[in-house]
Amino acid sequence: MLYSVKQMAEMANVTIKTLYHYHKIGLLYPCKVTEAGYRLYGRKELERLQEILFYRELEFPLKDIKQMLDGDADR
């Protein structure tokens, strides 16, 4: 099942703007972008968002969360 930005935001209790920001900084990419430009998210992206929000609750900076979830390629 694929979820729209609005559906993802409602499920995670975040704003649509937050999801757009996470996409812009490379933290959370949609699994698909339609020809009309709509972002769609799947189960994998929903799980990643849950991880992001968990670390945000612990007050980790977004940069550190990205490194933890992606692995630090710079090391």
N, CA and C atoms as an extended XYZ file, in Angstrom:
225
Properties=species:S:1:pos:R:3:atomname:S:1:resname:S:1:resid:I:1 pbc="F F F"
N         0.833       -1.177        0.000 N   MET     1
C         0.000        0.000        0.000 CA  MET     1
C         0.881        1.244        0.000 C   MET     1
N         0.468        2.232       -0.741 N   LEU     2
C         1.192        3.496       -0.804 CA  LEU     2
C         0.386        4.583       -0.109 C   LEU     2
N         1.101        5.483        0.546 N   TYR     3
C         0.461        6.554        1.304 CA  TYR     3
C         0.859        7.908        0.728 C   TYR     3
N        -0.079        8.828        0.712 N   SER     4
C         0.207       10.191        0.275 CA  SER     4
C         0.938       10.926        1.398 C   SER     4
N         1.447       12.098        1.085 N   VAL     5
C         2.120       12.916        2.090 CA  VAL     5
C         1.139       13.223        3.229 C   VAL     5
N        -0.076       13.549        2.883 N   LYS     6
C        -1.080       13.872        3.894 CA  LYS     6
C        -1.344       12.671        4.807 C   LYS     6
N        -1.481       11.493        4.224 N   GLN     7
C        -1.730       10.293        5.020 CA  GLN     7
C        -0.548        9.989        5.941 C   GLN     7
N         0.662       10.106        5.411 N   MET     8
C         1.859        9.860        6.237 CA  MET     8
C         1.923       10.846        7.394 C   MET     8
N         1.670       12.115        7.093 N   ALA     9
C         1.723       13.146        8.125 CA  ALA     9
C         0.695       12.862        9.218 C   ALA     9
N        -0.500       12.466        8.823 N   GLU    10
C        -1.551       12.175        9.807 CA  GLU    10
C        -1.196       10.950       10.648 C   GLU    10
N        -0.673        9.898       10.015 N   MET    11
C        -0.324        8.687       10.758 CA  MET    11
C         0.786        8.936       11.770 C   MET    11
N         1.753        9.777       11.394 N   ALA    12
C         2.911       10.022       12.250 CA  ALA    12
C         2.744       11.246       13.152 C   ALA    12
N         1.640       11.958       12.970 N   ASN    13
C         1.377       13.167       13.749 CA  ASN    13
C         2.487       14.204       13.562 C   ASN    13
N         2.863       14.406       12.298 N   VAL    14
C         3.810       15.459       11.927 CA  VAL    14
C         3.149       16.303       10.849 C   VAL    14
N         3.770       17.411       10.512 N   THR    15
C         3.204       18.256        9.462 CA  THR    15
C         3.689       17.793        8.091 C   THR    15
N         2.947       18.172        7.092 N   ILE    16
C         3.356       17.902        5.712 CA  ILE    16
C         4.679       18.608        5.436 C   ILE    16
N         4.821       19.801        5.973 N   LYS    17
C         6.058       20.567        5.799 CA  LYS    17
C         7.259       19.800        6.350 C   LYS    17
N         7.066       19.088        7.457 N   THR    18
C         8.145       18.271        8.032 CA  THR    18
C         8.583       17.197        7.048 C   THR    18
N         7.625       16.521        6.430 N   LEU    19
C         7.966       15.478        5.456 CA  LEU    19
C         8.690       16.065        4.253 C   LEU    19
N         8.255       17.233        3.791 N   TYR    20
C         8.942       17.891        2.679 CA  TYR    20
C        10.374       18.245        3.070 C   TYR    20
N        10.545       18.715        4.299 N   HIS    21
C        11.891       19.063        4.773 CA  HIS    21
C        12.774       17.818        4.847 C   HIS    21
N        12.249       16.728        5.396 N   TYR    22
C        13.019       15.489        5.481 CA  TYR    22
C        13.433       15.011        4.093 C   TYR    22
N        12.566       15.184        3.105 N   HIS    23
C        12.904       14.813        1.731 CA  HIS    23
C        14.016       15.732        1.212 C   HIS    23
N        13.865       17.022        1.430 N   LYS    24
C        14.829       18.010        0.934 CA  LYS    24
C        16.238       17.759        1.470 C   LYS    24
N        16.344       17.359        2.749 N   ILE    25
C        17.675       17.142        3.341 CA  ILE    25
C        18.167       15.704        3.168 C   ILE    25
N        17.381       14.874        2.495 N   GLY    26
C        17.818       13.507        2.210 CA  GLY    26
C        17.608       12.533        3.345 C   GLY    26
N        16.764       12.873        4.279 N   LEU    27
C        16.525       12.005        5.428 CA  LEU    27
C        15.441       10.967        5.153 C   LEU    27
N        14.421       11.358        4.402 N   LEU    28
C        13.314       10.456        4.099 CA  LEU    28
C        12.838       10.711        2.682 C   LEU    28
N        13.124        9.777        1.805 N   TYR    29
C        12.688        9.895        0.416 CA  TYR    29
C        11.397        9.123        0.207 C   TYR    29
N        10.510        9.630       -0.653 N   PRO    30
C         9.335        8.837       -1.015 CA  PRO    30
C         9.781        7.658       -1.871 C   PRO    30
N         8.994        6.594       -1.882 N   CYS    31
C         9.366        5.447       -2.717 CA  CYS    31
C         8.985        5.692       -4.169 C   CYS    31
N         8.090        6.658       -4.375 N   LYS    32
C         7.634        6.936       -5.734 CA  LYS    32
C         7.161        8.386       -5.808 C   LYS    32
N         7.428        9.020       -6.940 N   VAL    33
C         6.890       10.341       -7.224 CA  VAL    33
C         6.116       10.216       -8.528 C   VAL    33
N         4.852       10.583       -8.488 N   THR    34
C         4.014       10.440       -9.680 CA  THR    34
C         4.406       11.470      -10.732 C   THR    34
N         3.885       11.299      -11.930 N   GLU    35
C         4.151       12.262      -13.003 CA  GLU    35
C         3.662       13.653      -12.624 C   GLU    35
N         2.635       13.707      -11.794 N   ALA    36
C         2.091       14.985      -11.349 CA  ALA    36
C         2.899       15.582      -10.199 C   ALA    36
N         3.909       14.849       -9.720 N   GLY    37
C         4.773       15.349       -8.662 CA  GLY    37
C         4.344       14.979       -7.252 C   GLY    37
N         3.336       14.121       -7.124 N   TYR    38
C         2.893       13.695       -5.796 CA  TYR    38
C         3.867       12.675       -5.222 C   TYR    38
N         4.242       12.878       -3.979 N   ARG    39
C         5.131       11.944       -3.293 CA  ARG    39
C         4.293       10.827       -2.678 C   ARG    39
N         4.757        9.588       -2.845 N   LEU    40
C         4.076        8.435       -2.276 CA  LEU    40
C         5.067        7.643       -1.426 C   LEU    40
N         4.587        7.153       -0.309 N   TYR    41
C         5.422        6.438        0.646 CA  TYR    41
C         4.861        5.052        0.891 C   TYR    41
N         5.747        4.102        1.105 N   GLY    42
C         5.350        2.733        1.400 CA  GLY    42
C         5.664        2.377        2.846 C   GLY    42
N         5.542        1.090        3.125 N   ARG    43
C         5.769        0.586        4.496 CA  ARG    43
C         7.196        0.859        4.972 C   ARG    43
N         8.170        0.661        4.087 N   LYS    44
C         9.570        0.877        4.442 CA  LYS    44
C         9.806        2.340        4.869 C   LYS    44
N         9.210        3.259        4.143 N   GLU    45
C         9.369        4.680        4.455 CA  GLU    45
C         8.648        5.038        5.758 C   GLU    45
N         7.511        4.406        5.991 N   LEU    46
C         6.783        4.630        7.243 CA  LEU    46
C         7.613        4.145        8.430 C   LEU    46
N         8.248        2.998        8.284 N   GLU    47
C         9.109        2.484        9.355 CA  GLU    47
C        10.307        3.398        9.590 C   GLU    47
N        10.882        3.906        8.514 N   ARG    48
C        12.018        4.830        8.661 CA  ARG    48
C        11.557        6.107        9.369 C   ARG    48
N        10.385        6.595        9.020 N   LEU    49
C         9.863        7.795        9.686 CA  LEU    49
C         9.681        7.541       11.178 C   LEU    49
N         9.223        6.371       11.535 N   GLN    50
C         9.078        6.033       12.953 CA  GLN    50
C        10.433        6.065       13.659 C   GLN    50
N        11.464        5.564       12.992 N   GLU    51
C        12.809        5.609       13.571 CA  GLU    51
C        13.276        7.050       13.732 C   GLU    51
N        13.053        7.864       12.720 N   ILE    52
C        13.441        9.274       12.770 CA  ILE    52
C        12.772        9.952       13.960 C   ILE    52
N        11.481        9.722       14.105 N   LEU    53
C        10.737       10.365       15.189 CA  LEU    53
C        11.185        9.865       16.559 C   LEU    53
N        11.576        8.602       16.635 N   PHE    54
C        12.114        8.061       17.891 CA  PHE    54
C        13.377        8.824       18.290 C   PHE    54
N        14.295        8.988       17.350 N   TYR    55
C        15.537        9.702       17.646 CA  TYR    55
C        15.291       11.188       17.897 C   TYR    55
N        14.309       11.766       17.219 N   ARG    56
C        13.971       13.169       17.466 CA  ARG    56
C        13.456       13.339       18.896 C   ARG    56
N        12.682       12.368       19.353 N   GLU    57
C        12.168       12.406       20.735 CA  GLU    57
C        13.327       12.400       21.732 C   GLU    57
N        14.411       11.746       21.367 N   LEU    58
C        15.610       11.715       22.206 CA  LEU    58
C        16.511       12.928       21.966 C   LEU    58
N        16.034       13.853       21.150 N   GLU    59
C        16.692       15.128       20.861 CA  GLU    59
C        17.992       15.004       20.071 C   GLU    59
N        18.094       13.981       19.234 N   PHE    60
C        19.234       13.886       18.322 CA  PHE    60
C        19.035       14.877       17.182 C   PHE    60
N        20.103       15.528       16.725 N   PRO    61
C        19.999       16.410       15.557 CA  PRO    61
C        19.717       15.591       14.290 C   PRO    61
N        19.055       16.204       13.337 N   LEU    62
C        18.703       15.500       12.100 CA  LEU    62
C        19.935       14.968       11.373 C   LEU    62
N        21.012       15.720       11.405 N   LYS    63
C        22.253       15.286       10.749 CA  LYS    63
C        22.739       13.964       11.341 C   LYS    63
N        22.688       13.851       12.663 N   ASP    64
C        23.124       12.632       13.339 CA  ASP    64
C        22.173       11.469       13.057 C   ASP    64
N        20.887       11.765       13.001 N   ILE    65
C        19.904       10.722       12.695 CA  ILE    65
C        20.163       10.165       11.301 C   ILE    65
N        20.421       11.042       10.360 N   LYS    66
C        20.701       10.601        8.988 CA  LYS    66
C        21.921        9.692        8.969 C   LYS    66
N        22.966       10.061        9.685 N   GLN    67
C        24.173        9.238        9.725 CA  GLN    67
C        23.897        7.884       10.366 C   GLN    67
N        23.109        7.869       11.429 N   MET    68
C        22.795        6.603       12.102 CA  MET    68
C        21.978        5.683       11.209 C   MET    68
N        21.003        6.233       10.497 N   LEU    69
C        20.124        5.412        9.686 CA  LEU    69
C        20.768        4.982        8.361 C   LEU    69
N        21.630        5.836        7.827 N   ASP    70
C        22.271        5.519        6.543 CA  ASP    70
C        23.623        4.854        6.711 C   ASP    70
N        24.166        4.916        7.907 N   GLY    71
C        25.543        4.482        8.097 CA  GLY    71
C        26.428        5.627        7.711 C   GLY    71
N        27.518        5.796        8.390 N   ASP    72
C        28.383        6.928        8.112 CA  ASP    72
C        29.325        6.584        6.971 C   ASP    72
N        29.003        7.048        5.785 N   ALA    73
C        29.810        6.757        4.593 CA  ALA    73
C        31.118        7.539        4.582 C   ALA    73
N        31.217        8.578        5.422 N   ASP    74
C        32.411        9.414        5.446 CA  ASP    74
C        33.548        8.827        6.263 C   ASP    74
N        33.278        7.823        7.053 N   ARG    75
C        34.333        7.229        7.897 CA  ARG    75
C        35.216        6.314        7.114 C   ARG    75
